[in-house]
Amino acid sequence: MKKYIIGGYVRDLLRGQQPHDKDFVVVGASVNEMLSLGYKQVGKDFPVFLHPETNDEYALARTEKKTGCKHTDFTFDFSPEITLYDDCLRRDFTCNALALDEETGEITDYFNGRQDIENKIIRIIDEQNFKQDPLRILRAFRFAAVLDFEIEPGTKEILRKMVAAEMLRYLPPERVWKEVQKALQPQSNSARFFEGLAEINGLEEWFPELQKLVNTPEIKEYHPSGNAFKHTMCALTRVQNDSDIVKWAVLTHDLGKGNTPPDILPHHNNHDLRGLELINNLSDRLKLPNDYRNFALLFCREHMRVCQFEEMKLPKQYEFVKKISDNYRNPQRLKMFLRCFYADYYGEWGLNESCKNNDFEKICAHITKIYNILENITLEDLPEEYQKSLKKQYGAKFGTMYREYMIRYLKAGLKE
């Protein structure tokens, strides 16, 4: 029996990055032998075991064969005769098929994965094995985004053929969203994920709302590329180091432009309102958690109003900040909203473009000032005369008067 660390841990080690979870593969062992050594079996479809002391996962070396269209339609061979080479051959990319002997420190590299890591290349190992799992289409672009690697032309052509064969439709939404979420993680070049899918016509199956943006024209005065998809990708790149929920809101904020009536193009009147239904459709399709859906809806609905903020009367400013900060209780949501605004506002423009007149900084400062004055303010924080007056009111009249007093409190705070 021989044990190896395999996959992402070895890849990241060679990249000079801090490796994370170790995945072990065991060659030359049987299920009974693993159990006799105290390992606890947890895998159902194929044997995965937990180490009795470290709780690390150990999988028996295996081969697999596709038996149907579903992602669960596989048969496995995990007999002791399966070699390390056999197990590596079934894996997706050369950069993920290096095995480290923990005892000797020797790295086994059957497919020149080390060289591809040095050259920052995503390359499949074996076309026949690769095509058995359509999720690997998304994984290819996810790794390109997370590792900042390029997909080599031959691999990209195979991905294109898999998309043309409609293989993506057989994926469950949970697996699709998991890949998207990983591609949106902080520090990832997330635009590369969606741009790559667009290049091989891979958006239509799961992201038709984004696909519609690919050929949607924009007014070049505001978006120099003249294209809604390119603007979205540029905006997404602006927040490369932000959270996945911020990136998701930026990605979806202009979906309504894909449904603009042709007779008003390249103008996109009311695209903020049209986008709400599309975000809900996409969220339903991917079975998104509600926090992603709700924040994306908030930014989509409100993003066109931010640039009008300076012209708003104080009561409207009060209501706007209240809405984007969860009633002046959530500074993190306010910060996330302003990060999305930053991404959309600058889009393709350079950060020092004179045509922007520094409005971004002024608007953000004003919104933040209002929030800071009213953060967590309650009835007890208002002047005593306001409190006495409010205690005499009930129902809708109380709400109206409370809002009026809060705006007065805000006005006084701004003067100070």
C-alpha positions as CSV (number, residue, x, y, z in Angstrom):
1,M,0.0,0.0,0.0
2,K,1.3,3.5,-1.0
3,K,-0.2,6.9,-0.1
4,Y,0.2,10.1,-2.1
5,I,-1.0,13.7,-1.7
6,I,-2.6,14.6,-5.0
7,G,-4.3,17.5,-6.8
8,G,-4.7,21.1,-5.8
9,Y,-2.4,20.8,-2.8
10,V,0.6,19.8,-4.9
11,R,-0.3,22.4,-7.6
12,D,-0.4,25.3,-5.1
13,L,2.8,24.1,-3.5
14,L,4.5,24.3,-6.8
15,R,3.0,27.8,-7.5
16,G,4.5,29.0,-4.2
17,Q,1.1,29.5,-2.7
18,Q,-0.1,28.3,0.7
19,P,-1.7,24.9,0.1
20,H,-5.0,24.1,1.8
21,D,-6.7,20.8,2.3
22,K,-4.8,17.7,1.5
23,D,-6.4,15.0,-0.8
24,F,-4.8,11.6,-0.5
25,V,-4.9,8.7,-2.9
26,V,-4.1,5.2,-1.8
27,V,-2.6,2.8,-4.3
28,G,-2.6,-1.0,-3.8
29,A,-5.1,-1.3,-0.9
30,S,-8.5,-2.8,-0.5
31,V,-11.6,-1.6,1.4
32,N,-11.1,-4.3,4.0
33,E,-7.4,-3.4,4.5
34,M,-8.3,0.3,5.1
35,L,-11.0,-0.7,7.6
36,S,-8.6,-3.0,9.4
37,L,-6.2,-0.1,9.8
38,G,-8.8,2.0,11.6
39,Y,-9.9,4.2,8.7
40,K,-13.6,5.1,8.7
41,Q,-15.4,4.7,5.3
42,V,-17.6,7.7,4.3
43,G,-17.9,7.4,0.5
44,K,-21.0,5.8,-1.0
45,D,-20.3,5.7,-4.7
46,F,-16.6,5.0,-4.2
47,P,-14.5,4.4,-1.1
48,V,-13.3,7.5,0.7
49,F,-11.9,7.0,4.2
50,L,-11.2,9.3,7.2
51,H,-7.8,8.9,8.9
52,P,-8.4,7.7,12.5
53,E,-6.2,10.4,13.9
54,T,-5.9,13.4,11.5
55,N,-9.4,13.1,9.9
56,D,-7.8,13.7,6.5
57,E,-9.6,12.1,3.5
58,Y,-8.1,9.1,1.8
59,A,-9.5,7.8,-1.5
60,L,-8.6,4.5,-3.1
61,A,-7.1,4.9,-6.5
62,R,-9.8,4.3,-9.1
63,T,-10.9,4.4,-12.7
64,E,-14.4,5.5,-13.8
65,K,-16.7,5.0,-16.7
66,K,-19.7,7.1,-17.8
67,T,-22.9,5.1,-18.1
68,G,-25.5,7.9,-18.7
69,C,-26.1,11.6,-19.0
70,K,-26.5,12.5,-15.3
71,H,-23.5,13.5,-13.2
72,T,-24.1,10.4,-11.0
73,D,-24.1,8.0,-13.9
74,F,-20.7,6.4,-13.4
75,T,-19.3,3.0,-12.6
76,F,-16.0,2.7,-10.7
77,D,-13.1,0.3,-10.4
78,F,-11.1,0.7,-7.2
79,S,-9.4,-2.6,-7.0
80,P,-5.9,-2.9,-5.6
81,E,-4.5,-3.4,-9.1
82,I,-5.4,0.3,-10.1
83,T,-2.1,2.1,-10.4
84,L,-1.2,5.7,-9.6
85,Y,-1.0,6.4,-13.4
86,D,-4.5,5.0,-13.9
87,D,-5.8,7.3,-11.2
88,C,-4.0,10.4,-12.6
89,L,-5.2,9.7,-16.1
90,R,-8.8,10.0,-15.1
91,R,-8.3,13.5,-13.7
92,D,-9.2,16.7,-15.5
93,F,-6.1,18.9,-16.1
94,T,-2.4,18.4,-16.0
95,C,-1.9,20.9,-13.2
96,N,-4.2,18.8,-11.0
97,A,-2.6,15.4,-11.6
98,L,0.7,15.7,-9.7
99,A,1.2,13.2,-6.9
100,L,3.5,13.9,-3.9
101,D,5.0,11.1,-1.9
102,E,4.8,12.5,1.6
103,E,7.5,10.2,2.9
104,T,10.2,11.0,0.3
105,G,9.0,14.4,-1.0
106,E,9.2,13.0,-4.6
107,I,6.6,14.4,-7.1
108,T,5.3,12.1,-9.7
109,D,4.3,14.0,-12.9
110,Y,3.1,11.8,-15.8
111,F,1.7,14.6,-18.0
112,N,4.1,17.5,-17.7
113,G,1.8,19.3,-15.2
114,R,4.7,21.0,-13.6
115,Q,5.7,22.7,-16.9
116,D,2.1,23.8,-17.5
117,I,2.0,25.3,-14.0
118,E,5.2,27.2,-14.7
119,N,3.7,28.4,-18.0
120,K,0.3,29.1,-16.4
121,I,-1.6,26.8,-18.8
122,I,-4.8,24.8,-18.4
123,R,-4.6,21.6,-20.4
124,I,-6.7,18.5,-20.4
125,I,-5.0,15.1,-19.8
126,D,-7.1,12.7,-21.8
127,E,-10.0,13.8,-24.1
128,Q,-12.0,10.6,-23.7
129,N,-11.9,10.7,-19.9
130,F,-12.4,14.5,-19.8
131,K,-15.6,14.4,-21.8
132,Q,-17.2,12.1,-19.2
133,D,-18.0,15.0,-16.9
134,P,-19.5,18.2,-18.4
135,L,-18.9,20.1,-15.2
136,R,-15.2,20.2,-16.4
137,I,-16.3,22.8,-18.9
138,L,-17.0,25.2,-16.0
139,R,-14.1,24.0,-14.0
140,A,-11.7,24.9,-16.9
141,F,-12.8,28.5,-16.8
142,R,-13.0,28.6,-13.0
143,F,-9.4,27.5,-12.7
144,A,-8.4,30.0,-15.4
145,A,-10.1,32.7,-13.3
146,V,-8.8,31.6,-9.9
147,L,-5.3,30.7,-10.9
148,D,-5.0,33.4,-13.6
149,F,-4.0,30.8,-16.2
150,E,-4.7,30.6,-19.9
151,I,-6.6,27.7,-21.5
152,E,-4.5,26.2,-24.3
153,P,-6.2,26.2,-27.8
154,G,-6.6,22.4,-28.1
155,T,-8.4,22.3,-24.7
156,K,-10.6,25.2,-25.6
157,E,-11.6,23.5,-28.8
158,I,-12.7,20.4,-26.9
159,L,-14.7,22.6,-24.5
160,R,-16.4,24.2,-27.5
161,K,-17.4,20.8,-28.9
162,M,-18.8,19.7,-25.6
163,V,-20.9,22.9,-25.4
164,A,-22.1,22.3,-29.0
165,A,-23.1,18.8,-28.0
166,E,-25.3,20.4,-25.3
167,M,-23.6,18.6,-22.5
168,L,-24.0,21.5,-20.0
169,R,-27.8,20.9,-19.8
170,Y,-27.3,17.7,-17.8
171,L,-25.6,19.5,-14.8
172,P,-27.6,20.0,-11.6
173,P,-27.9,23.7,-10.6
174,E,-26.2,23.2,-7.3
175,R,-23.0,22.1,-9.1
176,V,-23.2,25.0,-11.6
177,W,-23.6,27.6,-8.8
178,K,-20.7,26.1,-6.8
179,E,-18.4,26.6,-9.7
180,V,-19.7,30.2,-10.3
181,Q,-19.2,31.0,-6.6
182,K,-15.6,29.7,-6.7
183,A,-14.9,31.8,-9.8
184,L,-16.3,34.9,-8.0
185,Q,-14.1,34.5,-4.9
186,P,-11.9,37.4,-3.9
187,Q,-8.6,37.9,-5.9
188,S,-10.0,35.8,-8.8
189,N,-10.1,37.3,-12.3
190,S,-13.8,36.5,-12.4
191,A,-14.4,38.2,-15.8
192,R,-12.2,35.5,-17.4
193,F,-14.8,32.9,-16.3
194,F,-17.7,34.5,-18.1
195,E,-15.6,35.9,-21.1
196,G,-14.3,32.4,-21.6
197,L,-17.7,30.8,-21.6
198,A,-19.0,33.5,-24.0
199,E,-16.1,32.7,-26.4
200,I,-17.2,29.1,-26.8
201,N,-21.0,29.9,-26.7
202,G,-21.2,28.4,-23.2
203,L,-23.5,31.1,-21.6
204,E,-26.8,30.2,-23.2
205,E,-27.6,27.1,-21.3
206,W,-27.3,28.6,-17.7
207,F,-26.8,32.3,-18.2
208,P,-29.0,33.3,-21.2
209,E,-29.5,36.8,-19.6
210,L,-25.8,37.4,-19.8
211,Q,-25.6,36.0,-23.3
212,K,-28.1,38.6,-24.5
213,L,-25.7,41.3,-23.4
214,V,-23.0,40.1,-25.7
215,N,-24.5,41.8,-28.7
216,T,-26.3,44.6,-26.9
217,P,-25.1,48.1,-27.9
218,E,-24.4,50.9,-25.5
219,I,-24.0,54.7,-25.9
220,K,-20.2,55.1,-26.3
221,E,-20.3,58.5,-24.6
222,Y,-20.9,56.6,-21.3
223,H,-19.5,53.2,-22.2
224,P,-16.6,53.5,-24.7
225,S,-16.7,49.8,-25.7
226,G,-20.2,50.4,-27.0
227,N,-21.2,46.9,-25.6
228,A,-23.2,46.0,-22.5
229,F,-21.4,42.7,-21.9
230,K,-17.9,44.3,-22.2
231,H,-19.1,47.1,-19.8
232,T,-20.2,44.4,-17.3
233,M,-16.9,42.5,-17.5
234,C,-14.9,45.8,-17.0
235,A,-17.1,46.6,-14.0
236,L,-16.5,43.1,-12.6
237,T,-12.8,43.5,-13.0
238,R,-13.0,46.8,-10.9
239,V,-14.0,44.7,-7.9
240,Q,-11.6,41.8,-8.4
241,N,-10.6,41.7,-4.7
242,D,-14.2,42.1,-3.3
243,S,-16.5,39.4,-2.0
244,D,-18.4,37.0,-4.2
245,I,-21.7,38.7,-3.3
246,V,-20.5,42.1,-4.5
247,K,-19.2,40.5,-7.7
248,W,-22.6,38.8,-8.3
249,A,-24.4,42.1,-7.9
250,V,-22.1,43.8,-10.3
251,L,-22.4,40.9,-12.8
252,T,-26.2,41.1,-12.8
253,H,-26.9,44.8,-12.4
254,D,-27.4,45.5,-16.2
255,L,-29.2,42.4,-17.2
256,G,-32.3,44.5,-18.1
257,K,-30.3,46.0,-21.0
258,G,-30.6,42.6,-22.8
259,N,-34.4,43.1,-23.0
260,T,-34.4,46.8,-24.2
261,P,-37.0,47.4,-26.9
262,P,-35.0,47.5,-30.2
263,D,-36.6,50.8,-31.3
264,I,-34.9,52.8,-28.4
265,L,-31.4,51.2,-28.7
266,P,-28.7,52.1,-27.8
267,H,-30.6,53.9,-25.0
268,H,-31.7,51.6,-22.2
269,N,-34.6,53.4,-20.4
270,N,-35.9,51.5,-17.4
271,H,-33.4,48.7,-17.7
272,D,-33.0,48.8,-13.9
273,L,-36.7,47.7,-13.5
274,R,-36.6,45.2,-16.3
275,G,-33.6,43.6,-14.8
276,L,-35.4,42.6,-11.6
277,E,-37.3,39.8,-13.2
278,L,-34.2,38.6,-15.0
279,I,-32.2,38.4,-11.8
280,N,-35.1,36.4,-10.2
281,N,-35.1,34.0,-13.1
282,L,-31.4,33.5,-13.0
283,S,-31.5,33.1,-9.2
284,D,-34.3,30.5,-9.5
285,R,-32.4,28.6,-12.2
286,L,-29.2,28.4,-10.1
287,K,-31.1,28.0,-6.8
288,L,-29.1,30.8,-5.3
289,P,-29.1,31.6,-1.6
290,N,-31.4,34.5,-0.8
291,D,-28.6,36.9,0.3
292,Y,-27.1,36.8,-3.2
293,R,-30.5,37.3,-4.8
294,N,-31.7,40.0,-2.5
295,F,-28.5,42.1,-2.7
296,A,-28.4,41.8,-6.5
297,L,-32.0,43.0,-6.7
298,L,-31.2,45.9,-4.4
299,F,-28.3,47.2,-6.5
300,C,-30.1,46.6,-9.8
301,R,-33.2,48.5,-8.6
302,E,-31.2,51.4,-7.1
303,H,-28.1,51.8,-9.2
304,M,-29.5,54.3,-11.6
305,R,-30.5,56.6,-8.7
306,V,-27.1,56.9,-7.1
307,C,-25.9,59.5,-9.6
308,Q,-29.0,61.5,-9.0
309,F,-28.3,61.6,-5.3
310,E,-26.9,65.1,-5.1
311,E,-30.0,66.5,-6.8
312,M,-32.4,64.8,-4.4
313,K,-34.2,66.7,-1.7
314,L,-33.2,65.7,1.8
315,P,-36.3,63.5,2.5
316,K,-35.5,61.4,-0.6
317,Q,-31.8,61.2,0.4
318,Y,-32.9,60.0,3.8
319,E,-35.1,57.3,2.3
320,F,-32.4,56.2,-0.2
321,V,-29.7,55.7,2.4
322,K,-32.2,54.0,4.6
323,K,-33.0,51.5,1.9
324,I,-29.4,50.6,1.0
325,S,-28.3,50.3,4.6
326,D,-31.1,48.3,6.0
327,N,-32.7,51.1,8.0
328,Y,-29.3,52.5,9.0
329,R,-28.3,49.3,10.8
330,N,-26.0,47.6,8.3
331,P,-22.7,49.4,7.5
332,Q,-21.4,46.4,5.7
333,R,-24.3,46.4,3.2
334,L,-23.8,50.1,2.6
335,K,-20.1,49.5,1.9
336,M,-20.9,46.7,-0.5
337,F,-23.4,48.9,-2.3
338,L,-20.9,51.7,-2.7
339,R,-18.3,49.2,-4.0
340,C,-20.9,48.1,-6.7
341,F,-21.5,51.7,-7.5
342,Y,-17.8,52.3,-7.9
343,A,-17.5,49.3,-10.3
344,D,-20.5,50.5,-12.4
345,Y,-19.6,54.2,-12.3
346,Y,-16.1,53.8,-13.6
347,G,-16.7,50.8,-15.8
348,E,-14.3,51.1,-18.8
349,W,-13.1,54.6,-17.8
350,G,-9.7,55.3,-16.3
351,L,-9.9,56.3,-12.7
352,N,-8.7,59.8,-13.4
353,E,-11.0,60.6,-16.4
354,S,-11.8,64.3,-16.3
355,C,-15.3,63.7,-17.6
356,K,-16.2,62.1,-14.3
357,N,-15.6,65.4,-12.4
358,N,-14.9,63.5,-9.2
359,D,-18.7,63.0,-8.6
360,F,-18.1,59.5,-7.4
361,E,-16.1,60.6,-4.3
362,K,-18.5,63.4,-3.6
363,I,-21.6,61.2,-3.8
364,C,-20.1,58.4,-1.6
365,A,-18.9,61.0,1.0
366,H,-22.4,62.5,1.2
367,I,-24.1,59.1,1.5
368,T,-21.6,58.0,4.2
369,K,-22.1,61.2,6.1
370,I,-25.9,60.7,6.3
371,Y,-25.4,57.1,7.4
372,N,-23.0,58.1,10.1
373,I,-25.4,60.6,11.5
374,L,-28.4,58.2,11.6
375,E,-26.6,54.9,12.3
376,N,-28.6,52.9,14.9
377,I,-30.5,56.1,15.9
378,T,-33.8,55.2,17.7
379,L,-36.6,57.1,19.3
380,E,-34.7,57.5,22.6
381,D,-31.9,59.3,20.7
382,L,-34.2,62.1,19.4
383,P,-34.6,65.4,21.3
384,E,-36.9,65.1,24.3
385,E,-39.6,67.3,22.7
386,Y,-39.8,64.9,19.7
387,Q,-40.1,62.0,22.1
388,K,-43.0,63.6,24.0
389,S,-44.8,64.4,20.8
390,L,-44.4,60.9,19.4
391,K,-45.7,59.2,22.5
392,K,-49.1,60.7,21.8
393,Q,-49.3,59.2,18.3
394,Y,-50.3,55.8,17.1
395,G,-50.3,53.8,13.8
396,A,-49.7,55.5,10.5
397,K,-49.6,58.9,12.1
398,F,-46.8,57.8,14.4
399,G,-44.8,56.5,11.4
400,T,-45.3,59.7,9.4
401,M,-44.2,61.9,12.4
402,Y,-41.3,59.7,13.3
403,R,-40.0,60.0,9.7
404,E,-40.3,63.8,9.8
405,Y,-38.4,64.0,13.1
406,M,-35.7,61.7,11.9
407,I,-35.2,64.0,8.8
408,R,-35.1,67.0,11.1
409,Y,-32.5,65.3,13.2
410,L,-30.5,64.5,10.1
411,K,-30.8,68.1,8.9
412,A,-29.4,69.4,12.2
413,G,-26.6,66.8,12.1
414,L,-25.6,67.9,8.6
415,K,-25.4,71.5,9.7
416,E,-23.1,70.6,12.5
